[in-house]
Amino acid sequence: MLNAAEAQLDAGAKDDSERARKRAELYAPPKGYRPPAGASGRPRSAAMGRNDAQALMAAMAREDARLMSR
C-alpha cells in the first residue's frame, strides 16, 4: 500500500525536493502522536554478556556431546 502511495507521489512531484518533502510527510508519525513515557528513541541493546555467552557455549557443547554419543 505504501509502494502505491510512493509511486503516486513520485509521479506527481515536479522535482526532487518536492519528492523528498512528500516522502517525509508520508512516513512521518501522525500528528498528535506521543511515544509512551520513558521510551527512548533507541532500542535496548540485545547483546549478551560474557557469562551468558559462556553458558550458551557450554549448553551447546553438552548438546553436541549428547547427539554425537548416539
C-alpha positions in Angstrom: 0.0 0.0 0.0 2.9 2.4 0.8 4.5 1.4 -2.5 1.4 2.6 -4.4 1.4 5.8 -2.4 5.1 6.4 -3.1 4.6 5.8 -6.8 1.7 8.2 -7.0 3.7 10.9 -5.1 6.7 10.4 -7.3 4.6 10.7 -10.4 3.0 13.9 -9.2 6.2 15.6 -8.0 7.7 18.3 -10.0 11.3 18.0 -8.8 13.5 16.0 -6.3 13.0 18.4 -3.4 9.2 18.1 -3.7 9.5 14.3 -4.0 11.6 14.2 -0.8 9.2 16.5 1.1 6.2 14.4 0.1 8.0 11.2 1.1 8.9 12.7 4.5 5.2 13.6 5.0 4.2 10.1 4.1 6.5 8.4 6.6 6.1 11.0 9.4 4.3 9.9 12.6 0.7 11.0 12.8 0.0 14.5 14.3 -0.5 14.3 18.0 1.4 11.1 18.4 3.4 10.8 21.6 5.6 7.9 22.4 5.0 6.1 25.7 6.5 7.8 28.8 10.0 6.6 29.4 10.5 5.2 25.9 13.8 6.3 24.4 14.4 6.7 20.7 16.8 3.8 20.6 16.1 0.2 21.1 17.7 -1.5 24.0 20.9 -3.4 23.4 20.4 -7.1 22.7 24.0 -8.0 23.3 24.9 -11.0 25.5 27.1 -10.6 28.5 30.2 -12.7 28.9 28.6 -15.1 31.4 25.5 -15.6 29.2 27.7 -16.4 26.2 29.8 -18.9 28.2 26.6 -20.6 29.5 25.3 -20.8 25.9 28.5 -22.3 24.6 28.5 -24.9 27.5 24.9 -25.9 26.7 25.8 -26.2 23.0 28.8 -28.4 23.8 26.6 -30.6 26.1 24.0 -30.9 23.3 26.7 -31.8 20.7 28.2 -34.4 23.0 24.7 -35.9 23.6 24.0 -36.1 19.9 27.4 -37.5 19.0 27.1 -40.3 21.5 24.1 -41.8 19.8 
